[in-house]
């Protein structure tokens, strides 16, 4: 699972493997989010992507919708 915690200036991301194993986590500046999300998606190939509904979630959802996730 790839989880995104959106924000106005930065987004937290985490890749979870299994119930309680964190494979990766990072705080990404918003201007780098689209490219980093694509890199993480390509690297980990998560079955699920989840996103919180906090501040900035609408804008981040638009970014996720535009990012091609399969290379």
C-alpha positions as CSV (number, residue, x, y, z in Angstrom):
1,X,0.0,0.0,0.0
2,X,1.2,3.5,-0.8
3,X,-0.2,6.1,1.6
4,X,-0.3,9.8,1.0
5,X,-0.8,12.5,3.7
6,X,-1.4,15.7,1.6
7,X,-0.6,19.2,2.7
8,X,-0.3,22.6,1.1
9,X,3.5,22.8,0.9
10,X,4.5,19.2,1.4
11,X,3.1,15.6,1.4
12,X,4.0,12.7,3.6
13,X,4.2,9.3,1.8
14,X,4.7,5.8,3.2
15,X,4.9,2.4,1.6
16,X,3.5,-0.3,3.8
17,X,4.3,-4.0,3.3
18,X,2.0,-6.3,5.3
19,X,0.1,-5.1,8.3
20,X,2.9,-3.3,10.2
21,X,6.0,-3.1,8.1
22,X,7.0,0.3,6.8
23,X,9.1,-0.2,3.7
24,X,9.6,3.5,3.0
25,X,8.6,6.9,4.2
26,X,9.4,10.5,3.2
27,X,8.1,14.1,3.4
28,X,8.1,15.5,-0.2
29,X,7.9,19.2,-1.1
30,X,4.7,19.7,-3.1
31,X,6.5,20.8,-6.3
32,X,8.4,17.5,-6.3
33,X,5.4,15.3,-5.4
34,X,4.2,14.3,-8.9
35,X,7.6,13.0,-10.0
36,X,8.4,11.3,-6.6
37,X,5.0,9.6,-6.6
38,X,5.6,8.1,-10.0
39,X,9.1,6.9,-8.9
40,X,7.7,5.3,-5.8
41,X,4.8,3.7,-7.7
42,X,7.2,2.3,-10.2
43,X,9.6,1.0,-7.6
44,X,7.1,-0.6,-5.2
45,X,4.1,-1.4,-7.5
46,X,1.5,-1.1,-4.7
47,X,-1.8,-2.8,-5.0
48,X,-3.5,0.1,-3.2
49,X,-3.0,3.9,-3.0
50,X,-4.8,5.7,-0.2
51,X,-4.9,9.4,0.5
52,X,-5.9,11.3,3.6
53,X,-8.5,14.1,3.4
54,X,-6.6,16.8,5.2
55,X,-5.6,20.2,3.9
56,X,-4.7,20.2,0.3
57,X,-6.2,16.9,-0.5
58,X,-8.2,18.1,-3.4
59,X,-5.1,19.5,-5.2
60,X,-3.1,16.3,-4.5
61,X,-6.0,14.2,-5.8
62,X,-5.8,16.1,-9.0
63,X,-2.1,15.5,-9.2
64,X,-2.6,11.7,-8.6
65,X,-5.2,11.6,-11.3
66,X,-2.7,13.1,-13.8
67,X,0.3,10.9,-13.0
68,X,0.6,7.8,-15.2
69,X,1.2,5.0,-12.8
70,X,2.3,2.2,-15.1
71,X,5.5,2.4,-17.2
